């Protein structure tokens, strides 16, 4: 079944005005911040070390995320999000007016005040930016929407950085920059006028204005969520730790290790930003329009590999007295290796970050979502500050080179994510399912909309191979509790996945009565809790590719817990490595097409084993 592209969201009023508003905000942030840094370095008359002022700029922009994120989280739940965004955008116009006056009169103090205020603006906008998406988008649009937002953000950052350089090169930079920052702020406000109503989640909330106690309470709320959400927050912040180190070192790396001029810095930033945008957009296609956290280990693996390759490929470009321009640099084959590594870091960074944001949004209660995202922003800011400290210690005290710093970060990435995946095995489980369904097989789905988005249902399917449960679990958006033969459940490696997914092992009554009775108890409890349970009523793998007789245990389940039954059928697995076909081979059906078909729900009073067997047979057809 084909689905509209995520780009169709850009034609929807419920998304486009918000997308334009947030992109213009990120663009204006970076136009102003980068223009100020360039003014300090090249235009303003300043006594003392200019680098100290540049570092002060970084501090002033990030400090509001520590101070005001908790308050922003409360605002995002107490007030309607559309109205709050418009108010924040009006504030941006005032802030940019102050900044423009600073540029026009070369008044550094006014510019720094505006920079701190702009950081406050971003801190206030962050929680509402991400918490409004689940209100505006359907569940199957959430990954695509987040991908577009991340793409827009990083391309806006890139455009703002380049645009600032172009404007600051003008002899009349002050009026040019001043006009631009006010104009962009006005456009952002006008765009926000089109954002549809997004109701407050907790209008009755009492605001706590103590920013210190509330910041601590917000952090505890975020890190006190379910392990999947809390570790996603940590993983998200770790990404910003890694990203901050790479982005901070780019100017020095371009000069000292690529022997390039300023245009090479722009080239590297462009390649990295395009990589992030590309990875973010690919997430929707790779995840099948659902929140697929299996992409997170894949993204983490890529970040490590391309970080190691960047370290390995550094240092092979000949020196130049005046510095290579970007076109000249592209004449060196070694430079292409470095740029591919940087592109890979961006692409896999997109694979890593987009599913984490989508998971945080989708698994957090609506009346806590903005504060949880605020907690994420506080932790992001903390990790970015720590990244600066780590860089200073390793580069200045430990005397490491920049490529060696990249090596250390890549190795740290292995350790941090190993910890996250150990605490939350669901990441690893989903990765293995995703890998199976995107490598050994080409999995297609038909009519999976027949499976309800909420509420209990019993799924029944033919049993062809040892990986049937993995393929079904990877295709359906909701978590499924599978019932399977205990000897399959106990298979090495796969047992880890089955246990993590809450799979129910079952044995024959004559084989092990304890396992048999315990299985029915767990099935009944899962269904009473409103969950999906999937059984393979044949009770064993097919030995000839045909559907065996459905067992009577199906009737007992429905008598104890009457729920709708959804028939499923797997096509194309017979003869694959994981089936019991005597002629199977590892490569015989590699990359073969496998189809999962769902039928219409069957009422419990009509759900007799023979009837369900016939329905599954009709769905499967002649394709074994």
Helices and strands as residue ranges (DSSP letters): G 6-11, H 13-38, I 39-43, H 50-78, H 81-104, H 108-131, H 133-136, G 139-141, H 142-168, H 173-192, H 211-223, H 227-256, H 262-287, H 294-313, H 326-329, H 333-362, H 369-392, I 393-397, H 402-423, H 426-439, E 441-446, G 448-450, E 457-461, H 468-475, E 480-485, H 486-489, H 494-500, E 504-506, H 513-528, E 532-535, H 553-560, E 565-571, E 592-602, G 604-606, H 609-620
